Amino acid sequence: MSVLAIDAGTTGVTALIVTHDGKIAGRGYQEFRQFFPQPGWVEHLPEGIWQATLAACAQALATAGNPAIDCLGITNQRETAVLWDRTTLAAPHRAIVWQDRRTAAICADLIAAGHGPRVEALTGLRIDPYFTATKLTWLAEFEPAVWAGVVDGSVAVGTVDSYLIARLTSGKRHVCDASNASRTLLFDIASGQWSAELCDLFGVPPHALPEVVPSTGVVGHTDPAAFLGLSLPVAGIAGDQQAALFGQACYSVGAAKCTYGTGSFVLVNTGSSIVRSRAGLLSTVAWLEPSGALTYALEGSVFVTGAAIQWLRDGLGLLDNAGQSEALALSVPDSGGVVFVPALTGLGAPDWDPSARGAIFGLTRGTTRAHLLRAALEAIAFEVRDVMDVMTAEAAGLGGDATGLGAGGGLGAAPLRVDGGASANDLLLQLQADQLERPVERPVIAETTALGAAFLAGLGTGVWSSRDELAATWRLDRRFDPGQRDETAHARWRSAVERTKGWS
């Protein structure tokens, strides 16, 4: 038995063939183009995502020897707004990506009008350009010809999972799982439904939105004419960070993971309780069961971490590939006083400032590219520490609503499970363990986002019978125990972060 998992990320699509014992039998990857039409704007061609999906899946199937596949799971970059014609499936506008900051003024106006507390109460999120709804508000205002199709029903609105399922099923299904829906600012996380109040506030017609479906269980079948000649049940869907939480077997309340991708995202399972943060964290849906039961998570979202290494590679030409970053950073004992704040698309949790911009402090004539790369790795560790410090403090102070968190639930010093591309960097993970003062555990399979999609799909079709069976497939690659924490360096980092705020 095997499952095909599609992981449609921010810069490319990964496809995995996952066997019953949780091993990877085949793998494919295809990048797609990024567009930056103005400072702070980030766009994708939906067709580019689809073609990358086809290429990655074909490669994965070929490397696995074209095995029999039982089902398909999808995980995806979240918050990105996608529009497509319901008949032709062509996109009338580029997708507006989660990193895009063009709606900062719209968000500021909504906050000034006093809508913040009500939106946060319903969604668990903040009014921020990060999320989907204001991207749709912007399209309605600045692309009226495109938006007319949304209003008359000829154009569908969705997130990347919705778009891919429409393409996989040749338009037969317009659906979105609850974890992705919970990232749009249009979803009431308590009721588990789209909110008419929020749709009205952001000017989004409810009829344009997808049907919200469980994260596990069959929601449609692929059309062989559209998808590599395959007719497969689509049986698992989750946003990338929730899928990683599932793939890391964080099924108990208080279990936490961090994914190091384009950004870094720390999630802790809060069970059936919506934990409300008082210090910049997000309450979100982790997954929705076929029974209708919702599992929630507390999340800290850091926008730019791995993308900072990519920028140093592509933007500045300081290295040929990301794998060189560890060796170069190890060639110096420290950053030489250099601090890099990678606020290239603003600051996420816990600072939340869309007008912040990236900066490098402490440069001298003795600064080398090795110091800059070391400072970039330190920045990732500092950003995740800032989130975990808040998460641990809030969990420790929470009462009955968050049973199982804090001192009673083991969040305080429990190991942090990590995954994503940058988790292959041993220096980064040791810096992270030192800064967190807790062990960091890396699994054998670091692609736990795609693994989570496979687990959700397989659980929904009987490939796996239970979460216990899934948890038994998790295997440790290496554990990083904490050493001495450099508080002086972290204090210098916090000073630098404050100086980047309000720049734009």
N, C-alpha and C positions, 0 to 999 in steps of 0.2 A: 504494500500500500504506500502511496506517495501523494504529496500535495504540491501544487504549483503556487508559489507565493510571489506576488508583484509588490514591489516597494517603489512607489513613484515619489522620489525625493525632489529636492529643490534644484539640483543640478544634473540629475540623471535618474535612470530607472534601473533597479536591480531586480533580477528574477532568480528565485531559488527553487530547486526541486528538493523537498524535505521528505525523508523516509520516516517510517513508523518509529524508529528508534531515535529520532531527532537529529539525524545526521544529514549533511548536505551531499546530495548525489549529483547535482548539476547546478551551474551558476552562469548567469549572463549579466552583462552591464552595458548600458548605452547612455552616453551623455546627450543632453539637448541644449539648445542655445539659450542664453540669457540676453535680455534686452534692457538697456538702461537709458531710456530716451531723454531723461532730465535728471539732474541731481536728486537723489532720494526716491526716484521711481525705479521699480523692478517689474519686468513683465516676461511672460512666456507665451509662445505660440501653442495653444492646445493641441494642434495637429502634431507639433514637434514632440509633445509628451506621448501622444498615441503611437507615433512611429517608433519612438524609443522603446515603448512598451512591447511592441511587436518584435523588434530586433532583440531585446533582452530575453524575452520568453523563448524565441526561436533558438538563441544561443544556449540557454539553460537546458532546453530539451535535447539539443544535439549533444552537448557535453555529457548528459546523463544517458545517452543511448536511446533517446525517444521512448522512455518507459510509459507504461499505462499510468494515467493520472486519475485520481479519484475525485478531486475537487480543486477549487481555486480560491485563494484568499487575497485580499487587497489591503494595502496600507499606503498612506500617502502624506505628502506635505499638507499641513492643515491651513485653514484660514484663507487660502488663495481663492479668489473669486473667478469662476469660469462661466461663460455664457455659450450656448450653442443652439443652432436651429433644430427644432424637434424633428423635422422631416429629413433634412440633408445631413444633420449632425456637424455641419460646418460652423466654425466659431466666427461671429461677426465682429469680435474685438479680442485683442490679446488678453490672456489671463492676467489679472492684477495680483501680484505675489504677496505673500504674508509679510515680506520684508519692506514692502512699499510704504513710503511715508507721505504720499501726496494728500492724504486726508487729514493731516494734522490740524488745519484750520477748521474743518468741519467738526472734528472732535473737540477742539477748544470751545467752539460755539455751543455745542451740546452740553459741555460741562458748565460753561458760564450760565446757561439757561437752567441749571439745577437738575439735569437729568441723571447725573452720575450715580447717586445713591439708589435710585429705583432700578436702573439698568443693572447695577451690581447685585442687587437683591434678587433679581430674576435670573440672571445669567451666571453669577459667580465670577464675572470678568470685569474689566475696567473699560471705559470708553477710550479706545486707543486705535491708531491706524493699523495696528497689528491684525485686528480682527476683520471679519468679512463684511459686516453690515455697512460700514461707512464707505467701503470701496463701491458698493452698489449704489449708495446715495450719490457718490461722485459721478458714477456712470449716468444716473438719471439726470443730473444737472448738466454735465459737460458733453455727453454723447446721446442727445435726445433721439436721434434717428435709430440708434441701436436699442435704446430703452423702449421705444415704441413697440418693438417686437416682444419685449418682456411683458408689457402691459396688455397687448392683444392676445398673448398666449402662444405665439409662434416660436418664441425663444425661451429656452429653459435656463434657469439659474441653479448653480450648485457649486460644490467644492470638488476637488480633484477626484475623489472617489466616485461622486455622482457622474462626472464626465466619463471616466473610464468605464463604468458599468453601462452607461448609455452606448458607448462605442462597442463594448464586448457583446452586448445584446442587440446590436443594430437598432437601438432606440426603443426597444420594447419596455425597458425598465428605467424609471427616473426615481432613484432612491438615494438615501444617505443614511449612514448609521448614526446612532445617538452620540457617539464620541466626537464625530466630525461636526454634527449639528450643534453641539455644545460650544463650539469655537466660533460661532458666527455672530454673536450678540443678538440673535433672533430667537433663541431657544430657551424655554423655561426649564431649568434643570431639575426643579422639584416635581413638576408635573410630567416631564418627559415629552413635551409637545412644543411645536412652534407657538410663539406668543403673538396673538393679534395686536396687542398693545405695542410690542416692539416693532412689528412689521409696519404699523402705522407711524411710529416715531421715525424710523429710518426710510420710510417711503418705499417699502418693498411689497409688491402684491403677493399675498400668500399663495395664490394659484401657481406662481412661477417656481415655488420651492419644491424640493423632492419629498417624497414620502419617507418618514423616519422609520427605520427598520432595526431589528436587533443586530448586535455585532457578531453573533454566531447563529448559523442556521441558513438554509437555502433561501435566497431572495431572487433568483433568476438563473438562466442558463446562457452560456456563451453561444453565439451564432457561428457555426463552422465557416460560413462564407466570409465572416468578418475576422475571425480569430484563428488563423493557422490550421483550419480544418477541424478544430476541436469543439465538441459539445460537452461543456463541463458545468456542474453546478457551482455558482458563485455563492460561497457559504461562510465567508469570514470577511469582515470589514472593520477597520479601526484607523483612526488618526495615528500618525507615526509614533508619537510618544506614548499613547495608550497601548499600542501594539507592542512596543518595547517593554512596557510594564508587564504585559501578559507573557511575552516571550522570555522574560527574566524570571518567570514563575513567582512573581510578587503577588500571590493570591491572598495572603493574610494581611489583616489590618496592621499598618505600621511598616510594612516592607517597602523599601525605597530603591530607586534606580536613577542613574544619570546617563543620558545618551549624549555623546560628543559627536555631533554632526556639523552641519553648517553653523548651527547654534548649539547651545547645551541646555538640556531640559531635565530638571530634577522632579520626579513625581513620587509621592508616597500614597499608598493605598489607604483610604479612609473608610472603606466598607460601605455600608448603607447610609452613613452620615455625611451630610454636606458640611465640611469644616470651613467656616468663614474666617478669612485672614484679616488681620488688622494692620498688616505691614507689607503689602505689595505682592502677596502671593495670590494665585488664582484657584478657585474652586471649579472643578471640571468633572464631566462624566468620564469614567474610565471605560466602562462597557455596559451594554444593555443585554440582559438575558432574554431568550425567547418567552420566558414567563412574564416579562415586563419588569422584573427586578433590576434596579439600577445600582451599579457600583461606582463610587466616586473616588476622586483623587485630589490632593492638594499639589499644586504645580508652581515651580519657579522657572520662568522662561528667560533664558539669556540669548539674545539675538545673534551675536557674532562670536564664535569661538574658532571652530575649524575653518570658517570662512576667512578668519584673520591670517591663518597660515597660507591659505589659497591666495589671498591678496599679496602677501609678502613674496609668494612665488610668481604670480602672474602680473601683478601691478608693479612691483618693484624689481622683480627678477633676481631675488636674493638666493634662490635655490632652484634646482631643476625639477624636483618632485618633493611632495610633502614628507616622504620617508626620510629625507635628509635632515629634517629639522632636529631630530633627537641627537644625531651625531654632532651636528654643528653646535647645538646648545650645550652639549656635554664638553665641548672643547674649551669652555670658560667656566670658572668656578661659580659665577653668579652673573647677574645682568649688568654689573658695573654701575649700578645706580640708575639704569634706564628703566622707565615705566611706560608700558604701552597700554593705552585704554582703547580697545577696539570697538568704539561706539560708531561703527561705520554706517549703521542704520538706526542710530539712536540707542538709548539704554532701555533694556527690559527690566525684569525683576532684579533686585527689589527697588530700584531707583525710578524707573518709569519716566523717562524724559525723551520724547521723540525729537526734541530739538538739540540734544547732545550730539557731538560729533567726535570722531576718533582723534587721538592725539598721542604724540610720543614726547615724553619729558626726560630730562637728565642727560641729553646728548653732550658728549665732549669730543675732543680730537682723538681720544683713545677708543671711542665707540666703534665696534665692528659689527658685521652682519650677525656674528654669533651672539653678541649681546642682544641684538634686536630679536633674534629668534628665541633666546632664553626668556626675554621679557614677555614675548607672546605666549609662551607656555605657562609662565607664571601668571599672566593675566587670566588665562582659562581657569587655573586652579583658584585664583582669588575670586573670580566671578561665581564659581560654583560654591565656594566657601560662604560668600555673602548670602546666597540663597539658603544654604543649609543652616547657617547661623539663625536666620529668621525662622525657618521651618522648625528647627529644634526648639527654639524659645517659645514659639506659639503652641506647638504640640504639648510642651510641658505645662503650659498654663491653661489648657483647655479642659473643660469639665465633661459632663455627661454626654454631650453631643459627640464627643470624640473618644469614646471608650476604646481603649487599646492603644492610644497614642501616648507619647510622652513616657514618663518613668514607668508606668504600668505596662506599656506596650512595646518597649524596647527600641524606640526610635533613637533615643539618646546616643548610644555608642554602637548601634547595630552596624554591620558592614554595609557599605554602599555598593550595590552591584552596578557595573559600568559596561557600556557597549558603544558602538559607533566607530567610525574610522579612526579617530584620534586615540581611542582606547588601546591601540597597538603600540603607542608611545610609552615605554616603561618610565622614562623620566617624568613625563606628565603625571602618570598615575602615582608615582612616589611623591611628587610635589603635592598632589591632591590629598593623599593620605596624611602627609605632614600637616597641611593646612586644616584639614578636617579633624585631626586627632582621632581618627577612626579608621579601621581597615577598609581597603578598597578591593573588591573582588571582580576579576575579569573572567568571563566564561570562555570555554573553548570556542564556541560560536559567538563571535562579536556582532554578527548581523541579526541581532535579536528583534529588530523591527520587523523584518520580513519573516523571521521565525514566529513571531507573535501572530502575524496574519495567517500563517500556515496552521498554527495551533487552533486559532479560532475557527478556521474552515474545517479542519479535521475533527474538531470537537462537535461541530454541527452536522457532520455526516457519518460519524461513527468510526473514523480512522483511529481516534483515541476515545476512550470510554469515560475519562474523568480528568479533573485537574491534578489529582494525585499521580496519575500515569504520566501526565505532561511534566510535572515537577521532577519526576524520576529521571527524565532525559537531560536535565540541567547538569553540566559538568564544569568544574573549576579548572581554569587554565593556570592562573597565578593570583596569589593574594599578596597585597602590598600593605605591610604593617606600618603604622605611623612612626616617624622619627621626630626630631625637634622641630617645632613650629617657629617660623621666622615672623614674629609679630611686628618688628620694625619695618620689614618689607611690606607687610599688609597695611600698616598705617600709612606708609608712603603711597601705596596704591589707592587707598580711600581718599587721600588728599588730591591725588591726580584726577580721580573720578569727579570730584566736586568741581574741578576747574573745567571740565568738558561740558558741564550742564549749561543749557540755554544758549548754546553757541549759534545755532541756525535761526 
